[in-house]
Amino acid sequence: MKTVAIIPSAGMGTRMGSRRKNYLKLLGIPVLAHTLAAFESAKNVESVILVAPAADMEFCRKNIVEKYRLKKVLKIIAGGKERQDSVARGLAAIEITPDIILVHDGARPLVTPELIEAVIKAAADYGGAAAAVPVKDTIKETRGAFIKKTVPREKIWAVQTPQAFRTALLIKARAAAVKSGFTGTDESSLVERLNKKVALVPGLYENIKITTPEDLIAAKAFFEKRMGRGKRGK
């Protein structure tokens, strides 16, 4: 099935202290280059649309896409105000309608081609799918600064990206969100509003999103461990 990946990478990175968090070096390679390299290696991803800040588009082209020979990145487009807007611009940039649209955070460099392929397959089977991991911590619901109750963690999963959907379903979900003025934090939240099922695909605990300086330290350790197992650091 024809699959196009949209990689939103237009966030400001304020918690990192730098709006260019995705360009910070991780084992000598920019975070974003690590992310895109996984999609370059995923055999069922036909092409990639990178969504970047307007001021950084040329930087991404020269210092990320061309430097690391990422041939599947066919377009680099300017992002919107919110993540949902950036993904919408990515959708609008697709010229030939694919069967599956996959969305992944540019700031999750530890994604693997195997996880990408698993999410694509689940989306083809069920219409929508998202990588996720069961939470490890005890979860509390609060009232103000106090605990209200403990939430059973057996039913709680931390959802990651990649997330993938049949194209018609994602377009319909986005249109419904725009009509009602709803802004979601991920694509599955838009699809859920249509009462459509989104399959959970077992993700990776190491598939963290680089948000704070501590995340960069953790990602470095994960990559070093992965390389120690004989795998490539990309």
Secondary structure as GFF3:
##gff-version 3
##sequence-region A 1 234
A	DSSP	beta_strand	3	8	.	.	.	ID=ss1
A	DSSP	three_ten_helix	14	16	.	.	.	ID=ss2
A	DSSP	three_ten_helix	21	23	.	.	.	ID=ss3
A	DSSP	beta_strand	25	26	.	.	.	ID=ss4
A	DSSP	beta_strand	29	30	.	.	.	ID=ss5
A	DSSP	alpha_helix	31	41	.	.	.	ID=ss6
A	DSSP	beta_strand	47	52	.	.	.	ID=ss7
A	DSSP	three_ten_helix	54	56	.	.	.	ID=ss8
A	DSSP	alpha_helix	57	60	.	.	.	ID=ss9
A	DSSP	pi_helix	61	66	.	.	.	ID=ss10
A	DSSP	beta_strand	73	78	.	.	.	ID=ss11
A	DSSP	alpha_helix	83	92	.	.	.	ID=ss12
A	DSSP	beta_strand	100	103	.	.	.	ID=ss13
A	DSSP	alpha_helix	113	126	.	.	.	ID=ss14
A	DSSP	beta_strand	128	134	.	.	.	ID=ss15
A	DSSP	beta_strand	139	143	.	.	.	ID=ss16
A	DSSP	beta_strand	146	151	.	.	.	ID=ss17
A	DSSP	three_ten_helix	153	155	.	.	.	ID=ss18
A	DSSP	beta_strand	157	166	.	.	.	ID=ss19
A	DSSP	alpha_helix	167	180	.	.	.	ID=ss20
A	DSSP	alpha_helix	187	192	.	.	.	ID=ss21
A	DSSP	beta_strand	199	202	.	.	.	ID=ss22
A	DSSP	alpha_helix	213	228	.	.	.	ID=ss23
###
